[in-house]
Structures are given as structure tokens and as C-alpha cells.
Amino acid sequence: MEKVPEQTAQQESNNNAQQTQEVAKSENVPLPQEEDIVRLFFNLINEGKIPEAVAMLDASAVLNDSDKQAWGVQFNIFSSLNLKSIEPSNIGDETEDQKTFKVVLDAKIKPGSEKAVIPNYGWEKGENIRWVSLKKDESGMWKILGIGTGP
């Protein structure tokens, strides 16, 4: 019996994106919009589905396995991360292929992450405000371009 190699989270995300696009085209179902992508991203982190959340990052944010691992370590500091609000940001150069949102999140941090090089990777227990930038990739899917503490 031949063993089939497991798919990586990135391959699985790409396959899911392709399937979503194919279904959307065949059934006239709209693709997920920018705000939906931000919600899904933080829900995945909250559910502990870190590889899936990392797979939603734009290729420019994850140039190699080391970058993926760094993002994964940062996202693993949360015992919970709940989206409280999301609104389009009026700051910066917004284009058809790039958008920024102001996001308010409620974070509960796992014990021990305060010992990181940057304690808690800059996250505080309780309410945190982040600016999340999105960019359309070549296939037309929105990806997380960056997460900032300021616009």
C-alpha cells in the first residue's frame, strides 16, 4: 500500500481557496469579502487553528518556514482572542486590491508568554486595537498583509 503524503496547511488553504472560487463561479456565490476574511482569521486563532490562520497571510508576510514559525508562536500565546468590532480604516492609501481595517479584540494571554523577547508579542490582556491590512493575491482572494498596533 502506497502512503500518500499529508498536505501542508498552505496547500490545504490554497486548495480550499480554489474550491471556494470554483463554487462561487459555478453557483454565483460571492467570494468572501474583506471583512469576512478578517473575522475568519481571528476566529481561527481563537479556535487554536494556527496553521490555518498562518495560511491566510500574504506570501510577502511568510517568505519562508522561519516566518511561518514566528507567526505561529505569536498566535499561540492566546488562551482566547475574540473580535469585538471591525471597521474600515480611513487612514492610508486604500486601493481596489488593498484595504485596512481597525479591529478591536479581547485577548486572554496564556501564562509564560510574558517572558518572550517582546513580552506577549505586544499584546495586552483585555482590549487591544490593531490595524489589519489586506491584499488581493493573484487569484483574487484576500490575504492578511499585516497586523499593526497603529495605522
C-alpha positions as CSV (number, residue, x, y, z in Angstrom):
1,M,0.0,0.0,0.0
2,E,1.4,3.3,-1.0
3,K,1.5,6.1,1.6
4,V,0.1,9.4,0.4
5,P,2.0,12.5,1.8
6,E,0.0,14.8,4.1
7,Q,-0.9,18.2,2.7
8,T,0.7,21.2,4.3
9,A,-1.6,23.9,5.8
10,Q,-0.6,26.2,2.9
11,Q,-1.5,23.6,0.3
12,E,-4.8,22.9,2.0
13,S,-5.6,26.7,2.2
14,N,-4.8,27.1,-1.5
15,N,-7.0,24.1,-2.3
16,N,-9.8,25.5,-0.2
17,A,-9.5,28.9,-1.9
18,Q,-9.6,27.2,-5.3
19,Q,-12.7,25.2,-4.3
20,T,-14.4,28.3,-2.9
21,Q,-13.7,30.2,-6.2
22,E,-15.0,27.3,-8.3
23,V,-18.2,27.0,-6.3
24,A,-18.6,30.8,-6.4
25,K,-18.3,30.8,-10.1
26,S,-20.5,27.8,-10.8
27,E,-23.2,28.8,-8.3
28,N,-22.9,32.6,-8.5
29,V,-22.0,32.7,-4.8
30,P,-19.9,35.7,-3.8
31,L,-16.4,35.2,-2.7
32,P,-15.7,36.1,1.0
33,Q,-15.3,39.8,1.3
34,E,-12.6,41.7,3.1
35,E,-14.3,41.9,6.5
36,D,-15.2,38.2,6.3
37,I,-11.5,37.4,5.9
38,V,-10.6,39.4,9.0
39,R,-13.3,37.7,11.0
40,L,-12.3,34.2,9.8
41,F,-8.6,34.9,10.5
42,F,-9.2,35.9,14.2
43,N,-11.7,33.1,14.7
44,L,-9.1,30.6,13.5
45,I,-6.6,31.9,16.0
46,N,-9.2,31.8,18.8
47,E,-10.0,28.2,17.9
48,G,-6.3,27.3,18.0
49,K,-6.2,26.6,14.3
50,I,-2.9,28.3,14.0
51,P,-1.6,26.7,10.8
52,E,-4.8,27.6,9.0
53,A,-4.5,31.2,10.3
54,V,-0.9,31.5,9.1
55,A,-2.0,30.1,5.7
56,M,-4.2,33.2,5.4
57,L,-1.2,35.5,5.5
58,D,0.0,37.1,2.3
59,A,3.1,35.5,0.7
60,S,5.1,38.7,1.5
61,A,4.5,38.1,5.2
62,V,5.6,34.5,5.2
63,L,8.7,34.3,3.0
64,N,10.0,31.1,4.5
65,D,9.3,28.4,7.2
66,S,11.0,30.6,9.8
67,D,8.5,33.4,9.2
68,K,5.6,30.8,9.4
69,Q,7.0,29.5,12.7
70,A,7.4,33.1,14.1
71,W,3.8,33.9,13.3
72,G,2.6,30.6,14.7
73,V,4.5,31.2,18.0
74,Q,2.9,34.7,18.3
75,F,-0.6,33.3,17.6
76,N,-0.1,30.5,20.2
77,I,0.1,32.9,23.1
78,F,-3.7,33.3,23.3
79,S,-6.0,31.3,25.5
80,S,-8.7,33.2,23.7
81,L,-8.9,36.1,21.2
82,N,-12.3,37.4,20.5
83,L,-13.2,40.0,17.9
84,K,-15.3,42.8,19.4
85,S,-15.5,45.2,16.5
86,I,-14.2,45.8,13.0
87,E,-14.5,48.9,10.9
88,P,-12.8,50.2,7.7
89,S,-9.9,52.5,8.3
90,N,-9.8,55.9,6.7
91,I,-6.1,56.1,7.1
92,G,-3.6,55.2,4.4
93,D,-3.7,54.6,0.7
94,E,-6.6,52.3,0.1
95,T,-6.9,50.7,-3.4
96,E,-9.2,48.2,-5.0
97,D,-6.7,45.5,-4.2
98,Q,-5.6,46.7,-0.7
99,K,-7.7,47.6,2.4
100,T,-7.1,48.3,6.0
101,F,-9.4,47.7,9.0
102,K,-9.4,48.9,12.6
103,V,-10.1,45.9,14.7
104,V,-10.8,45.7,18.4
105,L,-10.0,42.4,20.1
106,D,-10.4,41.0,23.6
107,A,-7.3,38.9,24.4
108,K,-6.6,36.4,27.1
109,I,-2.9,35.6,27.2
110,K,-1.5,32.2,28.3
111,P,0.9,32.3,31.2
112,G,4.5,32.3,30.3
113,S,4.4,34.5,27.2
114,E,5.4,37.5,29.2
115,K,9.0,36.0,29.1
116,A,9.2,36.4,25.3
117,V,11.7,38.9,23.8
118,I,8.8,41.3,23.4
119,P,6.5,40.4,26.3
120,N,3.3,38.9,24.9
121,Y,4.5,40.0,21.5
122,G,3.0,43.4,22.2
123,W,-0.5,42.1,23.1
124,E,-2.1,43.1,26.4
125,K,-4.6,41.1,28.4
126,G,-8.1,42.6,27.6
127,E,-8.9,45.1,24.9
128,N,-6.3,45.5,22.0
129,I,-6.7,47.7,18.9
130,R,-5.0,46.5,15.7
131,W,-4.9,47.7,12.2
132,V,-5.2,44.8,9.8
133,S,-4.2,45.3,6.2
134,L,-5.4,43.0,3.4
135,K,-4.2,42.5,-0.1
136,K,-5.7,40.5,-3.0
137,D,-3.5,37.8,-4.3
138,E,-3.1,36.7,-7.9
139,S,-6.2,34.5,-7.7
140,G,-8.3,37.4,-6.4
141,M,-8.5,36.0,-2.8
142,W,-7.9,38.5,0.1
143,K,-4.9,37.7,2.3
144,I,-3.7,39.3,5.5
145,L,-0.8,41.6,4.5
146,G,0.0,42.8,8.0
147,I,-1.2,43.4,11.6
148,G,-0.1,46.7,13.2
149,T,-0.5,48.5,16.5
150,G,-1.0,51.7,14.7
151,P,-2.3,52.9,11.3
